Amino acid sequence: MSVSTNLDAEIPGATRPVQEIASELELTPETILPHGHRIAKVPVSELASRTEHADGALILVTAMTPTPSGEGKTTTTIGLGDALKKAGHRTAICLREPSLGPYFGIKGGGTGAGHAQVVPAEDINLHFVGDMYSVSKANNLLAALVDNHLQHGNELGIDPRRITWRRVIDLNDRSLREIFVGMGGVAHGIPRKDGFNITPASEVMAVLCLSQDYRDLRNRLARIVVGYTYRKQPITAADLQAEGAMTVLLRDAIHPNLVQTLYSTPAFVHGGPFANIAHGCNTVVATKLALKLCDRVVTEAGFASDLGAEKFFHIKCRIGGLRPSAVVIVATEKSIEYHGGFKAEGGTGNLLKHIENIRAFGIEPVVAVNRFPEDTSAGLQRILEFCKQQGVPAAAYEAYERGPDGAMDLAALVDDAIAENQRQDSFHFLYPETAPIREKIEVIARTIYGADGVDYDREAETSMDLIEEHGLGQVPVCMAKTPKSLSDSGRLRGRPENFRIRVNEVRLSAGAGFVVVICGKMMTMPGLPREPAAVRIRVDDQGRASGLS
């Protein structure tokens, strides 16, 4: 594990055996399923055995609209968890599993940095416990069963032109976005157009992250719609009798993964749906288990409040029956400048919109100003003063260099926010599930993005009509758009005004339990940059890896 050498304090030494971390959560050695010395799975049955336990307080970490290099949201989540533990709370952190696509591409790992890391970072960022592979295999088994059904007579009358299920791989490979399968003659299948998504964008990943036990997992897999017949009737995984085998492939993946931070705070790293395409949260079962075991649980949702927090509330909280007690918005001086500086239509305007977004759900947020070494004291004070003017508690965050000591002020504000939000008890959703799809999209576009309205491509209109015709539209919507702007255009920084949202495509994820609404040209299979991170990774003669962080 490589760490910057300019840190103020020494990085803690060896991590503790995972059995010791589990014991702090009152999990016995016989309960957990160790994967080596520092990783363990906790059987999903442990959640069912603790239904009578009271829930701890759920803390969400989100952010203002990020710069291309991000705002340090994961680092903030980890450092805040360490600080809450140091303050005397039984605390756990809940994160998503990193994807190999971004890791070998441009984004890097998803385990934090500096003094705010979950470990073993290298194992977590690479193969971990095989959950990603299980999702890929279950997804691709279903794809194989679809094509096999076509090959052997197509008794269900599936229209090959209306098959919506795609294959997946957990790597960035733009060449696989559009492909043809079944080529080479009669023995090789029915020729048709197909394509690959990246594994975190798979509906199977979303199903895994939203399922709460084996029965729920099996039922959600059964409901997956793979395409339509010539008469436009939906075909499900259950129609292909696929859900049993898919559940077997995911049998171990549903168990939450237990690791720790550098400061021995328990961390559940489980599930990894993309945030700009899927709902961007770790699993419901890991979060609910953590809430039964701890009095403080810190989690994050991908990107800023317009993508991550909105979907965390409307999808994960609604499906999982969760109720957040506090929300932290991560802001940085560089992001304020990137979005136009200290002005209403610029960086502070952007931050204010994210504050308003959280308040729209009935929660009073806290702002964490993540301080980078190159930041100025004057810039920090201007952000803190701006937050004070808006009536929002704010504190500098410096856990990257100082560990939990650099997040104690933030932890104190979060404790105050938990008490106030629990007293007010005013958390609410912005739309009912039963509302028409268009109405739900309109609410999000106007209230969360600040748009003047929504326009739809004809293909999107047709898809929404078909979904609602079959009674499948009374579910949350999962908005997929650029994370670079409050709008659907990455060019519009700050707090844009006088814009409309364009919906290009609408996809049904009946198993996951939401409808994906694609705004702008979103890619469900990313590509590699000109110089991928993969070209800098090496293994020496002793098997030691370099270039992984």
N, C-alpha and C positions, 0 to 999 in steps of 0.2 A: 504494500500500500504506500504510494508516494504522497507526501504531504508537503505543502509549502514550508520553507525553512524560516520565513520571517514572522512566525507566530509568536505572540507574547509569552505564551505558557507552553510547557512541554506536553506533547500529545500523551494521553494515558498509555500505559503499557499493555500487557497481554489481557485479552478479554477473558471473561469467566466462563466456565463450562455451562452449557445451555441448561443443564439440570438445575444449577443454582439460580439462574434467571427464572426458570419455571417455578421454583419453590417460592420465590417472592410473590408469585401470583397464586399461591396455594395449589399448584399443580404438582402432583407427585411424580417421581421418576417412572413409576409404572404407567402413568397416564399418557405421557408424551411419547412420540415416535421419533427418536433421534436420527438425524442425518449427519453423522460425524460428531465432533465435539462441540460445535458452535451453532448448529442449526437443528431445529426439531419441528415436526408437525404436531399440531394439537388436534386430536380427533374431533370432528364436527359434533359428535355426541356430547362433548363437554358443554356445549351451549345448551342443549336440551336438558342437561342435568342441573342447570343453574337458573331455570326460568323464574324461580321464586326470589332470586337475589335482586336487590334494587340496582338500577342503572346509575353509573357515574355520570359526570358532566361531559358532553360531547363538544369539542372545540374544533371548528373548521378553520384552516388557514387557506386564504385565497390571496389575490393580488390585484394591483392596478394593471393596466395593459402593459405587457412586458416589452422590453427591448429584444432584439434578436438573440442576445445572450442570456436572457431570463433575469429574474429578480431575486433568486435565491429562496424560492418558496419552500422547497424540500429542506434546505438547510435551516430555515426558520422553524419549520415544523419540528425538526429533530432537536434543535437548541432549546426551543420552548418546552418540549417534553422533558429534557434534562433539567431545566430550571424549575419546572413544577415539581419534579421529583426531589430536587435539592431543597425546595421549600417545604417538604414534608408530606406531599401527596403521593398516594400510590398511583403511579402514572404508567400509561402505555402509549405507544405511537403506532399509528396505522398508515402504511404507505402502499403504493402500487409496486408491482414487480417491474423492473426495467425491461425494455425490449432491445434485442440485439440489433434491430434495424437502426434506430438512432445511435446506439452505442458504437457501432462500426461506421456510422455515417458522420453526423456533424454535432449532435447534441451532447454526446458523452453519457456517462453513467447517471443513475438515479438514486444514489445512496448518500447524497450530501457532500460536504467538503470541510476541510480544516478540522476544527474541534467539534463540528456538528455532523457526524457521520453514523450510519448504521453499518455494522460489520458482521461477517466478513465481506467487505465491499466487493472484492474480486469475484467471489463465488456468487454473490447476489446478482451482480451485473452480467455474469456469463450464464452458465447453465442452471444455476441454483438447484432446485429440487425437481426440475422437469415439468413444472406446471405448463409452461408455454408449449412444450412438445405435446403434452396431453391434449391441449386445446387444438393444436394444429392437426393432430391425428383424428380427433373426433370430427372436426370440421371436414377433413378430406375424406374420411370414411363416408360421410353423408353424400359428398360430391360423387364418389365412386358408385354408391348405390343408386344415385339418380341416373348416371350414364348406363349402369348395368340394367336398370329397368327399361330404358329405351332400347338397349341391345336385344333384350329377350321378349319383345312383343309389345311393350308399352301398353299394358292392360288398363292403366289409369288414364290414358289419353293425354299425357303431358305434351304440351306444345313446346318443342325444342327452342323456339324463338322467344318463349316467355319463361325460360328457366332463369331464376334470379340468384341461385346459390353459386358462389364462386369458391375456388380453392384458396388456400392461404399458405404463407411461409413467413417465418419471423426474420426476414432480412429485407433491406431496401433493394428492389430490383425492378426498375421501371420497364424493362423489356417484357415483364410478365403481366403488365396491366391489361393488355388485350391479346389473346391468343386464340388459336383454333385447335380443337381436340377431335379425336375420332378419325384422324387422317390415316391413309395407308391401306384402305380396303375394308371389305365387309367384316373381317375378323377383328378389326381394331375399334369398333364402336361406330356410333352415329356422328357424322361430322357436324359440328356446330361451333359457333363463336363462344368463347369463355374468357376467363381471366383470373388473376390472383389478387387478393387483398393481403395486407400485412396482418399477421396473427392478432395483434391487439385491436384491429378493426373488425374482427370476426364477431358475428352474433353469438357464437358459442362462448367467446370470452365474456360478453355481456351477460349471457345466461349464467355462467359460472359465478360471476360477481354479484348477481342479484338473487341467486338461489339460497335457501336457508336450511335445507336438509336434502337427503337423497330423494325423497318423494317429490319435493318441489323441483329439484334438478331434473328428474326424469320427466315430469309433466311439462316443464318449460321446453326441454329438448323436443318433446313430442309435438309441441305447437309450432315449431319453426316452419315457416312457409318457404318452400324451395322453388316454387314457380306456379304456373297456372296451366289448366287444361285448354284445349281448343275452344271450350265454351267459357273460358275465363273463370273457372272455379279454382280456388286455391288448393295446392297439393302440399301436404305437411310431411314432416319426418315420420309421424305416426302412420301415414298412408303407406310409407315405404318400410314400415316396421324397423326403423333405425334407432329408436330412442334407447332400447335396451343395451345394444352394443356401445352406443355413444356414452351412456352412463357408466359402463364398465371402464372405458378409457379415462373417464374423469373421476373415477372412484376415489383415488388418492389426492387428486388435485383440489378437491373441495375442502380438505383439511387445511386450516390456517397455518402459516409458517411463522415460527417464533425465532427471532434473532435478538440482537441488542445494539445499543449505541456504544460509542467509545466510553461513555460514563455509566455503562451497565443498566441503562433504562430499557425495559422490555419493549420490543418492537415487532409488530405483526406486519410482515411484508407479503401481500397476498393479492393476486389478481392484477391485471394490467391493461385495462381498456384505454385506448387513445382518448384524449379529451377534446380534440377539435373534430373528431368524427363520432366517437362513442361517448359514454357519459363520464369518463375520466376519474373514476373513484376506485378505491380498493374494495374488497368484497364486503357484502353486508354481514356475512357470518363472522368474519374476523372483527369487524367493528362491534357487532353486538356481543361477541364473546369478551372483547376487551372491556366493554362497558359493564359487564357482569363481574369482571375480575378487578376493576380499578375504580377510583373515584374521579380520575381525570384521564380523558382519552383525546389525544391530539391527532387529527388527520388532515389531509389536504385534498383538494380537488384541482384538476389540471387548469393551467393558465389563469385567467382573471375571472372576476365575478360574472361577467357576461356569458362565459362558457362554463367554467368549473362550478362556481357556486350555484348558479341557476339550475344546472342539471343535478348537482348534489341535492338540492332542496326538492325539486320537482320529481326526480326519478328515484334516487337512492333513499332519501328520507321517506318519501311516500310509500314506496314498495316495502322498505324495511321497517316501517313504523318508528323511525328515528326522529328525535327532536333536539336540534342543536341548542346549546346553552351559551355559546360565545362564538364570534367570528373575528379572525385577525386578518386585516388587509395589509399585505406587504407592499411597501413603497420604497423607492430608491431615488437618490439625487439624479443619477444618470437617466432614469426613466422620466423623471420630471422634465429634464432638459431635452430628452429624445422626443417627447411629445409637445414641445413648444415652450417650455419654461414656465415661469410663475405668472400665468395669466389664465383668465376664465376659459378661453377656448383652447388652451394648451395643456401643459403637464398637470397643473393644479386643478384645472377643469376636469381632466381625465380622472384624477384621484377622487375628486368630489363626486363624479358620476358613480364610481364604484361604491363610495360611501352611501349614496342615495339608493343604489341597488340593494344593498344589504338591509337598509332601513325599510325598503318596500316590503320585505318579508317579516317585518315586525321585530327585528333584532338590532340592537345598538352595537356597532362594531368597535374594534380597537385597531389602531394603525401601528404597525411595526416598521420603523424606518431602518431598513437593512443597510448598515454602514460598510462601505468598501474602503480599502486603504487610501485610495486616491480622492475620496470625498472630502469636502471642506466643512469646517465647523459652521461656517456661515450658512451654507446650503442646508445642513441638518437643522439648524435653528429655524430657518425659514419654513421648512416643512412642518416642524413641530408647532410653530406659531400658527400656521395655516390650519392645522388640525384643531388647535385650541379655539380658533375663531369659528370653526364649524361645530363646536361642542363635542368633539370626538377625542377620547383619550388616546395618547400616542407616546411612544417611547423609542429611543434608539435601541437597535439590536446589534450586538457585536459578538455573538457566540462563535462565529467562524474563527476568531482569533483568541477569544477568552473562555470558550466553553460555556457552561451554564452560568458562570458569573456575569457573562455579557448579556444574559437574557432575564436576569432577576427582576428588573424594573418592568419588563413586559409581562412576566408571569404575575406580578402583583396586580397589574391593570386587568389582566385576563380573569383573575380571581374576583375582582370587583365587578367585572362585566357579567360573569356567571351569576353572581348573587342578584344583580339588577335584572338581567333578562329572565331569570327564573321567577323573580318577584312579579315582573310584568306579565309573563306567560302569554306573549302576544304573537308568537311565531305563527305564520299562516302561509298558504300557497296563493299564487296569483291567478290560478284558473282551476276549475273543476275538471276532472278527467272526462266527464260526460260531455263537455263542450265540443262543438265541431272542430276538426283539425285546423281549419283556417282561423277560427277565433283564437285558439291557443297560440298559434304562430303570431297573430297580430298583437296579442297581449305582450308577448316576449319582445317583439320587435319595437313596439312603442315604449314600453315601460323600462326594459333593461338596456336596449341599445340606444334609445332616443330617436328612433326612426320616425318618419312621417307616415309610413305605411308599408305595405308589402305588395310586390308584383310577382306573378307566377308564370313560368313557362308552361306551354300546353301539356308537355309530358308530365309535369308535376300536377297539374289540374286533373288529368286523366287518372293518375295514380291515386290521388286523394279520393276521387269519386269511387274508384274500384274498391279501395280499402273500406270506405264507409258503407258501400253497398253490401259488403259481406259482414258488417257489424263489427269490424276490427279496429275502429278508430277511437274508441273510448279509452284511450291510454295516454300517458304523457307523451309529449313530443321531445325528441332529442335533436337539438339544433347543431348542425355541422357547418362551421364557417371559419374564416381566418381568425387566428388569435392575435393578429397584429393590430387590430383596430376594433373599436366598438361597433363599427359598421361591417359590411361584408366585403370591403375593399381594403387591402393592406396599405394602400397609399394614404388613407384618411387617418392621420394621427390626431392626438389630443382628444378634444370633445367635439366631434363633428356635428354639424347641424344641417338641416334641409337635405336629407338623403332618404332613400327608400331601400328596402331589402329586396333582393331578387332571389326567389326560390327556383332553382333549376331542376331539382329532382326530389321525390319523396319515396322513401323505401320503408316497407313494413318489416319490423323485427318483432313478430308475434310471440316468439319464445321469450325474448328478453322482456317484452311487455312495453314497448314504446314504438313510435314512428320516427324514423330518421328523416330530418328535413335538411337537405343540402343546399346551402346558399353560396353562390359563387362556384368557381371551378376547384372543388376539393378533390384531392387525390387519396384514394383508399389504399394505394400502394406507392409509398414515397420513393424518390430516387436518391442516389448517392451524389454528394457534392463533387466538385472538380478534384479536390484532394481529400478523400475519405479518411476518417480517423484510422481505419483498418490498415492503411499503408505504414503507419508509425508503430504498429504493435509487433513485438518480437518475443521469442523465448530463447533463453541462453542454454548453454550446455548442461546446466544443472536443473533445467526445467523452470527457472524463474522468469515470470512474464514482466515486460516493461511496456510503457506506452498505453496502459489501460486507464490512466487518469490524467 
